[in-house]
Amino acid sequence: MNGRFPLFAALEQAGAFAVSDTTSPYTLQRALDRFAFGLDLVLDAIGARIAAARP
């Protein structure tokens, strides 16, 4: 990163991106499942904000 993203580098050094569950391998399917879960949360939040903004 060469100092371009100091906050990101600090988070990485603190272990923020470490895989916490080491009992099972981190597979592509597991990554996709986690991504889909996170995306669902974001889209639900956006939908709630839109619904709340309607008169």
C-alpha positions, 0 to 999 in steps of 0.5 A, spaced: 500 500 500 506 504 500 502 509 505 496 510 501 491 508 505 494 508 512 487 507 516 486 500 512 493 498 513 492 499 521 486 495 520 490 490 517 495 490 522 490 489 527 488 483 524 481 486 522 481 482 516 483 475 519 479 469 518 477 467 525 474 460 524 480 456 523 476 449 523 474 449 516 477 452 510 476 458 507 473 456 500 470 460 495 463 458 497 464 460 504 466 467 501 460 467 496 455 466 502 458 471 506 458 476 501 451 474 499 449 475 507 452 482 507 449 484 501 442 482 503 443 486 509 445 493 505 440 492 500 435 491 506 437 497 510 437 501 503 430 499 502 428 501 509 430 508 508 427 508 501 420 506 505 421 511 510 422 517 506 416 515 502 410 520 504 
